[in-house]
Amino acid sequence: MNAFTAEFLGTAVLIFLGDGVVANVLLKNTHGNGGGIIAITTAWAMAVFVGVVIAGPYSGAHLNPAVSVGLAVAGKFSWDLVPLYIAAQFLGAMTGALLVWVCYKDHFDRTPDPALQRAVFCTSPAIRNGWRNLFCELSATFILLSAVFYITDAKILSPAETSHIGLGSVGAIPVAFVVWGIGLSLGGTTGYAINPARDLGPRLVHQLLPIKGKGSSDWGYAPIPLLGPLAGAALAAWLFRII
């Protein structure tokens, strides 16, 4: 398995499980309906764990454009590989979101609220305040990348090397706990996208799918979970280089 395939599969599984728990909690007539924030944040953390375990030995398991960009800004990852990784991550995120819709289509059909339908795919703010929402996404991603740098020492080896160190299986457990903590502490404002592919890819899938009564995909909010995580990652990388 090459790096592109690993990033694609890892991100697809991440979104399949992550958006899947949102569907389970929010959509009508599921066994998990009403499960609440603990169920969502815990399952998202476990989704990160599974995705990282799958992709780690082959790509370093970025699974997130903010991670790829942050590592490149820090000088720990080649800029030449960033477009390849980001393409795989977005395609994987779109695939994972599509799989969630296939699994939960009957429940989408029984959920008349378009906001709940959209929430399965992408984030939205609890209170819409553009600059504050942007700050929340920036700061949450800053914490994620800061932890990634020090958990792994930001060392990513090429797929051609026999020993792979980075966000691999060993690093999956602490990274999952970091994501869990971010969700519980900071997820109440914007839904903690902290990953441009996680939000923009599924948002596009929501736009394209024939979901009954789905309403708007809220493209006016889309730049915030795209730009906030990238800015937070770049800031974390800049400070990492200075320190």
C-alpha positions in Angstrom: 0.0 0.0 0.0 1.4 3.4 -1.0 1.0 6.7 0.9 -1.9 8.0 -1.3 -3.9 4.8 -0.7 -3.1 4.8 3.0 -4.3 8.4 3.4 -7.4 7.7 1.4 -8.4 4.6 3.3 -7.4 6.0 6.7 -9.4 9.2 6.1 -12.4 7.3 4.7 -12.6 5.1 7.8 -12.1 8.1 10.0 -15.1 9.9 8.4 -17.2 6.7 8.1 -16.9 6.1 11.9 -16.9 9.8 12.9 -19.9 11.0 10.8 -21.5 7.6 11.5 -21.7 8.3 15.2 -23.3 11.7 14.5 -25.9 10.0 12.3 -26.5 7.4 15.0 -27.1 10.1 17.7 -29.0 12.7 15.6 -31.2 10.8 13.1 -34.6 9.4 13.8 -35.2 5.8 14.9 -31.6 4.8 15.3 -30.6 2.7 18.3 -28.3 5.5 19.4 -30.7 8.4 19.0 -30.1 11.1 21.7 -26.8 9.6 22.8 -25.3 13.0 23.3 -21.9 14.7 23.3 -20.1 11.9 25.2 -21.0 9.3 22.6 -20.0 11.6 19.7 -16.7 12.8 21.1 -15.7 9.3 22.3 -16.5 7.7 18.9 -14.7 10.4 17.0 -11.6 9.8 19.2 -11.9 6.1 18.4 -12.3 6.9 14.7 -9.0 8.7 14.8 -7.4 5.8 16.5 -8.7 3.3 13.8 -7.7 5.6 10.9 -4.2 6.2 12.3 -3.7 2.4 12.8 -4.7 1.7 9.2 -2.6 4.4 7.6 0.3 4.9 10.0 2.8 2.3 8.7 2.4 3.5 5.1 1.9 7.3 5.2 2.5 8.5 8.7 -1.4 8.8 9.0 -1.9 12.5 8.6 -5.6 12.1 7.7 -5.9 15.9 7.8 -4.7 18.6 5.6 -3.9 20.7 8.6 -1.4 18.0 9.8 0.2 17.8 6.4 0.6 21.5 6.1 1.7 21.9 9.7 4.4 19.3 9.3 5.6 20.9 6.1 5.7 24.4 7.7 7.7 22.9 10.5 10.2 21.5 8.0 9.4 17.9 8.9 7.5 16.9 5.8 8.2 17.6 2.1 6.0 20.3 0.5 6.1 18.2 -2.7 4.0 15.5 -1.0 1.4 17.9 0.5 -0.8 18.1 -2.6 -0.8 14.3 -2.9 -1.8 13.8 0.7 -4.5 16.5 0.7 -6.0 15.0 -2.5 -6.2 11.6 -0.8 -7.6 13.0 2.4 -10.4 14.9 0.6 -11.3 11.9 -1.6 -11.3 9.7 1.5 -13.5 12.1 3.5 -16.0 12.2 0.6 -16.0 8.4 0.4 -16.6 8.0 4.1 -19.5 10.5 4.1 -21.1 8.7 1.2 -20.8 5.4 3.1 -22.6 6.9 6.1 -25.4 8.1 3.9 -25.7 4.6 2.4 -25.9 3.0 5.8 -28.3 5.5 7.3 -30.4 6.4 4.3 -33.7 5.1 5.8 -33.0 7.2 8.9 -32.2 10.3 6.8 -35.6 9.7 5.1 -37.4 9.8 8.5 -35.5 12.9 9.8 -37.4 16.0 8.6 -35.0 18.5 10.1 -32.5 19.7 7.4 -30.1 21.0 10.1 -29.8 17.6 11.7 -29.3 16.0 8.3 -26.5 18.4 7.4 -24.9 18.0 10.9 -24.1 14.4 10.0 -21.9 15.6 7.2 -20.3 18.9 8.4 -19.9 21.2 11.3 -21.9 24.4 12.2 -21.6 26.8 15.0 -23.8 26.7 18.1 -23.8 30.5 18.0 -22.8 32.1 14.6 -20.1 34.6 15.2 -17.6 34.5 12.4 -14.4 35.8 14.1 -15.1 33.8 17.3 -15.9 30.7 15.4 -12.7 31.1 13.4 -10.7 31.6 16.7 -12.2 28.4 18.1 -11.2 26.3 15.1 -7.8 27.9 15.1 -7.1 27.3 18.7 -8.4 23.8 18.8 -6.2 22.8 15.8 -3.3 24.6 17.4 -3.6 22.3 20.4 -4.0 19.2 18.2 -0.8 20.0 16.2 1.2 21.0 19.2 0.4 17.7 20.8 1.2 15.8 17.5 4.6 17.5 17.4 5.6 16.5 20.9 4.0 13.0 20.9 5.8 12.0 17.7 8.7 14.5 17.6 7.2 15.3 14.2 9.4 12.6 12.6 7.9 11.1 9.4 9.9 8.6 7.5 9.3 7.9 3.8 7.2 4.9 2.8 10.3 3.4 1.2 12.0 3.0 4.6 11.6 -0.2 6.5 11.0 1.4 9.9 8.1 3.8 10.1 8.0 6.3 12.9 5.3 9.0 13.2 1.6 8.9 13.7 1.7 5.2 13.5 0.0 2.5 15.7 1.9 3.5 18.9 1.1 7.2 18.4 -2.5 6.4 17.7 -3.6 6.1 21.4 -2.3 9.5 22.7 -3.5 11.3 19.5 -7.0 9.8 20.1 -7.0 11.1 23.6 -6.0 14.5 22.4 -8.9 14.6 20.0 -11.3 13.3 22.7 -10.2 16.1 25.0 -10.5 18.7 22.4 -14.0 17.6 21.6 -15.2 17.5 25.2 -13.6 20.9 26.1 -13.8 23.0 22.9 -16.3 21.2 20.7 -19.3 23.0 22.1 -18.8 26.1 20.0 -18.2 25.0 16.4 -18.3 21.2 16.5 -14.5 21.1 16.3 -13.8 20.3 12.7 -10.0 20.7 13.2 -9.7 19.1 9.8 -10.5 20.9 6.5 -11.1 17.5 4.7 -13.4 16.3 7.4 -15.7 19.3 6.9 -15.4 20.4 3.3 -15.4 16.9 1.7 -18.6 15.7 3.4 -20.2 19.1 2.9 -19.7 18.7 -0.8 -21.2 15.2 -0.6 -24.2 16.7 1.2 -24.6 19.1 -1.6 -24.6 16.4 -4.2 -26.7 13.7 -2.6 -30.4 13.4 -3.3 -31.4 13.7 0.4 -35.1 14.3 0.9 -35.7 17.8 2.4 -32.0 18.4 3.0 -32.0 22.2 2.7 -28.8 24.3 2.4 -25.3 23.0 2.7 -24.4 26.3 4.4 -21.5 27.3 2.2 -21.4 30.7 3.9 -19.9 29.0 6.9 -17.6 26.6 5.0 -14.5 28.9 4.9 -14.2 28.8 8.7 -13.6 25.1 9.2 -11.3 25.3 6.2 -9.1 28.3 7.1 -9.2 28.1 10.9 -7.5 24.6 11.1 -4.9 25.6 8.5 -4.0 28.8 10.4 -3.9 26.9 13.7 -1.6 24.3 12.3 0.7 26.9 10.7 0.9 28.8 14.0 1.7 25.6 16.0 4.4 24.7 13.5 5.9 28.2 13.6 6.1 28.1 17.4 7.5 24.5 17.3 10.3 25.7 15.1 11.1 28.6 17.4 11.0 26.6 20.6 
